[in-house]
Amino acid sequence: MDDQERTERTARGHRIAESLAERDVNAVAVTFVDTSGIARVKGVPTGAFERAAGWGVGATPVFDAFGADDSIASTPVANPAGDLRLLPDLDRVVPLAAQPGWAWAPADRLTQDGAAHPGCTRQLASRMVDRMAEHGLTARSAFEVEWIVYAGGNPDDPVPAVAGPAYGMTRLIEVSDYTVDLLRALAGQGVDVLQLHPEYSPGQFELSVAAESPVAAADTAVLVRTTIRAVAARHGLAVSFAPAVFPGGVGNGGHLHLSFARDGRNLFAGGDRRFGLTEDAEAFMAGVLARLPALLAVGAPSVASYLRLLPSHWAGTFACWGLENREAAVRLVTGSVGEHDTAANVEVKCIDQSANPYLLTAAVLAAGLAGLEERAVLPEPVQQDPAALSEGERVERGVTRLPTALADSLAAFAAEPTLTGAFGPELTETLLAVRQAEIDKFAGASPEKIIAATRWRY
């Protein structure tokens, strides 16, 4: 950042601070997401936001090595010496409807000399978007958010706040005031919600938002989860976004939807490949599909993630793709006839919300770009539950089970040059250390113990 840019940012920060003060906002929560998928925060009083806008907010590099349990993994990259600057995105500052007196802004992390911090996952996602642009492609994406609503009470023995059936109107009625307040809060914060409905697991709900540019979509995922939690707290409820909430059950996913266009044309529709795919869209999907085992170390990055990844649970546990197939790890969504050009996209289903959304965005874009550059071709689609195929049929069709443990995903990631090359040595080393520390922590632990330890961390 040069002096002129700093001066301009400081002046803009002053104007933003004045506007926030007029709305009785007393502080801004400046957030980033660490390697373990936890949103970390520094609070800045509104009167100090002008300086924060120009100079950033101090934060230790050690945060990169934090685990979900706040332990610190052993890695020389996360050195306690030195400092970073959290530079808030001034375009994303928004007062928080469910936290009166607070505003929020996501941050990029810079070194003290103004360079990009190699562990900043938000800037990594931005660089991957720039690489898409080099191919003439403009990407749009969105994260689905699933969560369990619990009644207030004993956190060690939580009880779902609703008793109604899966997808049932009864369940929605039981927390009608909560969900209406949630929608009002999100609308007031500029979040374009498309759907909110009860899901399968006891007490589970899902919310879908409109697609945005990829970095903005990751920002929105953080804001949506923050808002869901804050509104719940005001209603005396508790929420969990954890991958698994009871052994053998359907957990919380965090599916990523993505499409891209060239010259305004959606390349996931109107092409001459299967189901209307263009050559570029097929190659991108093939690149993602081929790297799913390694991608799981980013998108299913906790030991608890693998308690969710169960066959025939709509979790996408087999490396295959299909048209509207909710059991395929990679699902092509076309939308209805007449809206293909606006609705068609690809959904990656084998991921959850213990993932850092910026890091996951970067990883999926890197994998897809590799497919584009290789001119990769998709295998035949699978239009049924792959678990229902015999072992011989799966071998014949090249359908493989995705890793069933974090250690296996981590090994695949370490051996995948597309991802390690995109992440760079510092971030790669940190990711490997943080994941290995969690593997060691839960070695030999029962599903019940893993769930109890992670339920309230996400």
Phi, psi and omega per residue, in radians:
M1 nan 2.219 3.131
D2 -1.582 3.049 -3.069
D3 -1.070 -0.692 -3.117
Q4 -1.123 -0.765 3.123
E5 -1.108 -0.717 3.126
R6 -1.086 -0.732 3.125
T7 -1.096 -0.753 3.139
E8 -1.138 -0.723 3.128
R9 -1.159 -0.691 3.127
T10 -1.097 -0.764 3.123
A11 -1.119 -0.712 3.116
R12 -1.180 -0.692 3.086
G13 -1.040 -0.647 3.091
H14 -1.074 -0.799 -3.139
R15 -1.119 -0.717 3.124
I16 -1.110 -0.756 -3.140
A17 -1.075 -0.712 3.099
E18 -1.087 -0.749 3.132
S19 -1.128 -0.719 3.128
L20 -1.133 -0.730 3.137
A21 -1.065 -0.658 3.105
E22 -1.116 -0.381 3.121
R23 -1.770 0.318 3.111
D24 1.059 0.566 3.039
V25 -1.572 2.187 -3.052
N26 -1.728 -0.339 -3.072
A27 -2.770 2.778 3.110
V28 -2.069 2.213 3.039
A29 -1.498 1.955 -3.129
V30 -1.750 2.028 -2.979
T31 -2.052 2.686 2.880
F32 -2.463 2.854 -3.137
V33 -1.951 2.279 -3.064
D34 -1.504 -3.105 -3.062
T35 -1.104 -0.488 -3.119
S36 -1.541 0.033 3.074
G37 1.594 0.162 -3.136
I38 -1.662 2.301 3.052
A39 -1.352 2.019 3.098
R40 -1.748 2.743 -2.955
V41 -2.494 2.583 2.863
K42 -2.171 2.232 3.121
G43 -1.613 2.351 -3.118
V44 -2.128 2.086 3.045
P45 -0.980 2.549 -3.077
T46 -0.969 -0.648 3.139
G47 -1.149 -0.347 3.140
A48 -1.754 0.030 -3.032
F49 -1.224 -0.534 3.114
E50 -0.975 -0.830 3.134
R51 -1.190 -0.701 3.127
A52 -1.061 -0.618 3.134
A53 -1.125 -0.634 -3.101
G54 -1.579 -0.610 -3.000
W55 -1.990 -0.179 -3.119
G56 1.402 3.096 -3.128
V57 -2.082 2.366 -3.092
G58 -1.186 2.484 3.087
A59 -2.733 2.442 -3.107
T60 -1.298 2.511 3.037
P61 -1.115 -0.302 -3.103
V62 -1.072 -0.425 3.115
F63 -0.951 -0.505 3.140
D64 -1.038 -0.518 -3.048
A65 -1.706 0.108 3.108
F66 -1.199 2.394 2.966
G67 -1.562 3.040 3.128
A68 -1.102 -0.428 3.130
D69 -1.641 0.197 3.132
D70 1.281 0.105 2.972
S71 -1.250 2.845 -3.086
I72 -2.056 2.076 -3.129
A73 -1.229 2.653 -3.141
S74 -1.473 1.913 3.085
T75 -2.726 2.350 -3.135
P76 -1.165 -0.299 -3.133
V77 -1.172 -0.711 -3.131
A78 -1.535 1.404 -3.053
N79 -1.576 2.327 3.123
P80 -1.172 -0.306 3.078
A81 -1.416 2.590 3.107
G82 1.635 3.115 -3.082
D83 -2.652 2.734 3.036
L84 -2.092 2.939 3.063
R85 -2.112 2.198 3.018
L86 -1.515 1.965 -3.090
L87 -1.806 1.875 -3.064
P88 -1.153 2.494 3.047
D89 -1.357 1.911 -3.039
L90 -1.233 -0.298 3.086
D91 -1.386 -0.261 -3.064
R92 -1.913 0.124 3.140
V93 -1.139 2.207 -3.105
V94 -2.545 2.322 3.011
P95 -1.111 2.453 -3.088
L96 -1.601 2.034 -3.041
A97 -1.122 -0.596 -3.092
A98 -1.652 0.021 3.081
Q99 -2.286 1.277 -3.080
P100 -0.931 2.354 -3.116
G101 1.675 -0.191 -3.131
W102 -2.006 2.549 2.892
A103 -2.065 3.039 -3.101
W104 -2.418 2.566 3.012
A105 -2.638 2.314 3.005
P106 -1.332 2.748 -3.047
A107 -2.242 2.582 2.830
D108 -1.581 2.657 3.134
R109 -1.951 2.201 -3.126
L110 -2.078 2.743 2.967
T111 -1.316 2.968 -3.112
Q112 -1.197 -0.290 3.054
D113 -1.626 0.149 3.032
G114 1.592 0.029 3.123
A115 -1.444 2.773 3.083
A116 -1.134 2.284 3.056
H117 -1.238 2.255 -3.088
P118 -1.107 -0.277 3.086
G119 -1.658 0.065 -3.112
C120 -1.364 1.885 -3.069
T121 -1.304 -0.471 3.106
R122 -1.154 -0.752 3.098
Q123 -1.224 -0.553 3.047
L124 -1.074 -0.779 3.100
A125 -1.067 -0.679 3.097
S126 -1.082 -0.690 3.136
R127 -1.156 -0.640 3.101
M128 -1.183 -0.612 3.044
V129 -1.105 -0.696 3.088
D130 -1.107 -0.656 3.095
R131 -1.140 -0.652 3.047
M132 -1.050 -0.724 -3.119
A133 -1.111 -0.547 3.088
E134 -1.098 -0.418 3.048
H135 -1.620 0.161 -3.131
G136 1.319 0.378 -3.023
L137 -1.939 2.397 3.050
T138 -1.996 2.019 -3.055
A139 -1.664 2.648 3.014
R140 -2.395 2.500 -3.093
S141 -2.617 2.971 3.097
A142 -2.796 2.560 3.078
F143 -1.826 2.350 2.914
E144 -1.398 2.550 3.135
V145 -2.148 2.144 3.062
E146 -2.043 2.507 -3.140
W147 -2.709 2.776 3.067
I148 -1.826 2.327 3.073
V149 -1.749 2.143 3.134
Y150 -1.960 2.586 3.000
A151 -1.223 2.651 3.067
G152 -1.125 2.669 -3.116
G153 2.604 -2.518 -3.067
N154 -1.292 1.974 -3.132
P155 -1.173 -0.324 3.118
D156 -1.424 -0.250 3.121
D157 -2.469 1.126 -3.009
P158 -1.229 2.583 -3.139
V159 -2.073 2.252 3.097
P160 -0.955 2.489 -3.074
A161 -1.346 -0.168 -3.136
V162 -2.287 2.669 3.140
A163 -2.027 -0.064 -3.085
G164 -1.168 2.857 -3.085
P165 -1.257 2.823 3.098
A166 -0.960 2.360 3.126
Y167 1.075 0.201 -3.001
G168 -1.548 2.562 3.089
M169 -1.098 -0.537 3.120
T170 -0.996 -0.765 -3.124
R171 -1.085 -0.692 3.133
L172 -1.166 -0.669 3.121
I173 -1.099 -0.672 -3.065
E174 -1.075 -0.521 3.114
V175 -2.191 0.703 -3.079
S176 -1.050 -0.771 -3.118
D177 -1.125 -0.713 3.124
Y178 -1.079 -0.844 -3.075
T179 -1.198 -0.619 3.091
V180 -1.152 -0.758 3.101
D181 -1.106 -0.613 3.097
L182 -1.112 -0.825 3.138
L183 -1.098 -0.689 3.107
R184 -1.108 -0.747 -3.130
A185 -1.105 -0.788 -3.128
L186 -1.135 -0.725 3.100
A187 -1.079 -0.713 3.128
G188 -1.148 -0.370 3.116
Q189 -1.701 0.111 3.073
G190 1.420 0.292 3.124
V191 -1.553 2.211 -3.097
D192 -1.573 1.641 -3.117
V193 -1.451 2.332 3.102
L194 -1.722 -0.693 -3.107
Q195 -2.594 2.613 2.932
L196 -2.501 2.166 -3.078
H197 -2.692 2.759 3.022
P198 -1.137 2.538 3.118
E199 -1.932 -2.822 -2.935
Y200 -1.370 -0.863 -3.030
S201 -1.217 2.727 3.082
P202 -0.965 2.211 3.115
G203 1.322 0.164 -3.014
Q204 -1.637 2.488 3.066
F205 -2.324 2.836 3.097
E206 -2.397 2.513 3.108
L207 -2.311 2.354 3.122
S208 -2.078 2.483 -3.128
V209 -2.137 2.887 3.137
A210 -1.236 2.667 3.140
A211 -1.235 2.586 3.110
E212 -2.440 -3.130 2.966
S213 -1.058 2.626 -2.957
P214 -0.996 -0.733 3.138
V215 -1.188 -0.717 3.087
A216 -1.084 -0.643 3.122
A217 -1.129 -0.685 3.086
A218 -1.168 -0.713 3.040
D219 -0.983 -0.828 -3.098
T220 -1.101 -0.633 3.100
A221 -1.047 -0.712 3.099
V222 -1.150 -0.795 -3.118
L223 -1.120 -0.728 -3.135
V224 -1.086 -0.820 -3.125
R225 -1.133 -0.702 3.082
T226 -1.031 -0.735 -3.103
T227 -1.234 -0.736 3.094
I228 -0.986 -0.787 -3.117
R229 -1.177 -0.757 -3.085
A230 -1.167 -0.742 3.115
V231 -1.126 -0.709 3.109
A232 -1.049 -0.764 -3.130
A233 -1.050 -0.656 3.141
R234 -1.220 -0.316 3.082
H235 -1.745 0.158 -3.138
G236 1.261 0.405 -3.129
L237 -1.921 2.886 3.043
A238 -2.215 2.646 -3.119
V239 -2.291 2.696 3.056
S240 -2.360 2.295 3.032
F241 -1.808 0.207 -3.035
A242 -1.097 2.619 -3.124
P243 -1.053 -0.651 -3.104
A244 -2.292 2.364 -3.127
V245 -2.154 -0.236 2.934
F246 -2.736 2.521 -3.039
P247 -1.034 2.348 3.075
G248 1.369 -0.003 -3.079
G249 -1.685 3.079 3.074
V250 -1.415 2.117 -3.090
G251 -1.645 -2.943 3.142
N252 -1.608 2.055 3.039
G253 -1.560 3.056 3.068
G254 -2.562 0.984 -2.965
H255 -1.031 2.492 3.113
L256 -1.866 2.187 3.022
H257 -1.816 2.431 -3.080
L258 -2.613 2.446 2.990
S259 -2.483 2.922 3.029
F260 -2.597 2.727 -3.062
A261 -2.250 2.712 2.974
R262 -2.201 2.200 -3.102
D263 0.945 0.658 3.075
G264 1.441 -0.012 -3.112
R265 -1.782 2.175 3.104
N266 -1.180 2.079 -3.066
L267 -1.461 0.038 3.041
F268 -1.639 0.174 3.127
A269 -2.564 2.674 3.044
G270 1.339 0.210 3.131
G271 -1.611 -3.135 -3.092
D272 -1.783 0.155 3.065
R273 -1.638 -3.134 -3.092
R274 -0.939 2.390 3.065
F275 1.027 0.439 3.076
G276 1.492 0.117 3.095
L277 -1.158 2.549 2.948
T278 -1.504 2.948 3.123
E279 -1.053 -0.717 -3.132
D280 -1.142 -0.761 -3.132
A281 -1.132 -0.699 3.116
E282 -1.124 -0.759 -3.124
A283 -1.115 -0.694 3.099
F284 -1.073 -0.867 3.125
M285 -1.046 -0.698 -3.140
A286 -1.136 -0.638 3.090
G287 -1.124 -0.689 3.098
V288 -1.183 -0.813 -3.097
L289 -1.037 -0.734 -3.094
A290 -1.169 -0.414 -3.056
R291 -1.899 0.280 -3.106
L292 -1.022 -0.748 3.124
P293 -0.978 -0.740 3.116
A294 -1.252 -0.653 3.137
L295 -1.091 -0.473 -3.140
L296 -1.098 -0.488 3.092
A297 -1.156 -0.301 3.088
V298 -1.781 -0.754 -3.029
G299 -1.623 -0.330 3.031
A300 -2.293 1.174 -2.833
P301 -1.591 0.029 -3.133
S302 -1.927 2.744 3.038
V303 -1.022 -0.627 3.131
A304 -1.142 -0.423 -3.138
S305 -0.979 -0.592 -3.019
Y306 -1.457 -0.136 2.939
L307 -1.386 -0.360 3.079
R308 -1.494 -0.570 -3.006
L309 -1.383 1.314 -3.129
L310 -1.963 2.400 3.107
P311 -1.020 2.605 3.089
S312 1.073 0.493 3.066
H313 -2.111 0.336 -3.139
W314 1.052 0.506 -3.114
A315 -1.755 -0.137 3.127
G316 1.223 1.039 -3.023
T317 -1.614 -0.059 3.097
F318 -2.023 2.452 -3.142
A319 -1.341 1.562 3.089
C320 -2.727 2.977 3.094
W321 -2.298 2.824 3.114
G322 -2.909 2.824 3.091
L323 -1.373 1.996 3.100
E324 0.969 0.446 -3.133
N325 -1.602 1.905 -3.072
R326 -1.324 -0.094 3.049
E327 -1.715 -0.145 3.098
A328 -1.437 2.481 3.123
A329 -1.123 -0.565 3.100
V330 -2.094 2.037 -3.030
R331 -2.008 2.185 3.016
L332 -1.491 2.188 3.105
V333 -1.956 2.112 -3.108
T334 -1.796 -0.380 -2.994
G335 1.341 3.129 -3.076
S336 -1.399 2.815 3.075
V337 -0.995 2.280 -3.114
G338 1.789 -0.257 3.124
E339 -2.203 0.204 -3.076
H340 -0.992 -0.681 -3.046
D341 -1.187 -0.373 3.112
T342 -1.849 -0.464 -3.003
A343 -1.714 -0.430 -2.998
A344 -1.106 2.334 -3.137
N345 -2.809 3.005 3.056
V346 -1.927 2.441 3.116
E347 -2.017 2.248 3.025
V348 -1.733 2.041 -2.925
K349 -1.773 -0.285 -2.997
C350 -1.530 0.530 -3.046
I351 -2.224 2.828 -3.089
D352 -2.496 -3.089 -2.976
Q353 -1.595 0.209 2.873
S354 -1.426 -0.058 3.110
A355 -1.426 2.528 2.920
N356 -1.272 2.044 -3.036
P357 -1.128 -0.520 3.097
Y358 -1.227 -0.789 3.139
L359 -1.124 -0.710 3.121
L360 -1.142 -0.751 3.089
T361 -1.000 -0.825 3.139
A362 -1.070 -0.739 -3.092
A363 -1.158 -0.765 -3.136
V364 -1.152 -0.732 3.106
L365 -1.121 -0.708 3.117
A366 -1.100 -0.750 3.141
A367 -1.129 -0.766 3.131
G368 -1.150 -0.694 3.097
L369 -1.091 -0.661 3.077
A370 -1.069 -0.718 3.074
G371 -1.085 -0.696 3.092
L372 -1.073 -0.806 -3.085
E373 -1.219 -0.477 3.094
E374 -1.495 -0.157 -3.003
R375 0.934 0.828 -3.093
A376 -1.161 2.677 -3.102
V377 -2.135 2.404 3.127
L378 -1.289 2.554 2.960
P379 -1.258 -3.084 3.105
E380 -1.140 2.469 3.133
P381 -1.218 2.741 3.058
V382 -1.908 2.116 -3.059
Q383 -1.959 0.594 3.080
Q384 -2.708 3.072 3.076
D385 -1.182 2.036 -3.112
P386 -1.091 -0.384 3.094
A387 -1.180 -0.378 3.134
A388 -1.416 -0.210 3.079
L389 -1.325 2.597 3.039
S390 -1.239 2.846 3.119
E391 -1.030 -0.697 3.115
G392 -1.104 -0.722 3.119
E393 -1.135 -0.682 3.131
R394 -1.159 -0.721 3.108
V395 -1.078 -0.790 -3.123
E396 -1.069 -0.624 -3.071
R397 -1.667 0.020 3.112
G398 1.245 0.458 3.140
V399 -1.649 2.015 -3.086
T400 -2.015 2.644 3.060
R401 -1.290 2.328 3.065
L402 -1.233 2.833 -3.124
P403 -0.894 2.493 -3.130
T404 -1.823 0.085 3.122
A405 -2.615 2.597 -3.122
L406 -1.036 -0.609 -3.126
A407 -1.039 -0.671 -3.135
D408 -1.223 -0.712 3.093
S409 -1.113 -0.692 -3.108
L410 -1.130 -0.692 3.096
A411 -1.122 -0.700 3.112
A412 -1.137 -0.695 3.104
F413 -1.098 -0.822 -3.102
A414 -1.045 -0.477 -3.100
A415 -1.682 0.089 -3.068
E416 -1.832 1.759 -3.057
P417 -1.141 -0.445 3.114
T418 -1.060 -0.770 -3.097
L419 -1.410 -0.813 -3.140
T420 -1.120 -0.593 3.101
G421 -1.194 -0.700 3.112
A422 -1.188 -0.675 -3.088
F423 -1.305 -0.552 -3.073
G424 1.525 2.803 -3.021
P425 -1.126 -0.666 -3.075
E426 -1.163 -0.865 -3.116
L427 -1.200 -0.660 3.100
T428 -1.055 -0.822 -3.132
E429 -1.076 -0.724 -3.133
T430 -1.147 -0.767 3.121
L431 -1.042 -0.805 -3.134
L432 -1.064 -0.701 -3.113
A433 -1.203 -0.750 -3.125
V434 -1.150 -0.753 3.140
R435 -1.152 -0.736 -3.119
Q436 -1.133 -0.633 3.105
A437 -1.083 -0.676 3.113
E438 -1.231 -0.683 3.081
I439 -1.017 -0.794 -3.139
D440 -1.134 -0.685 -3.116
K441 -1.059 -0.713 -3.041
F442 -1.765 0.233 3.126
A443 -0.995 2.123 3.114
G444 1.377 0.023 -3.113
A445 -1.308 2.574 3.097
S446 -1.315 2.748 3.047
P447 -0.938 -0.704 -3.134
E448 -1.050 -0.736 -3.134
K449 -1.189 -0.704 3.128
I450 -1.095 -0.779 -3.135
I451 -1.127 -0.765 3.139
A452 -1.070 -0.625 -3.090
A453 -1.363 -0.359 -3.034
T454 -2.010 -0.193 -3.035
R455 -0.944 -0.752 -3.042
W456 -1.759 0.119 3.123
R457 -1.474 -0.407 -3.101
Y458 -2.048 nan nan
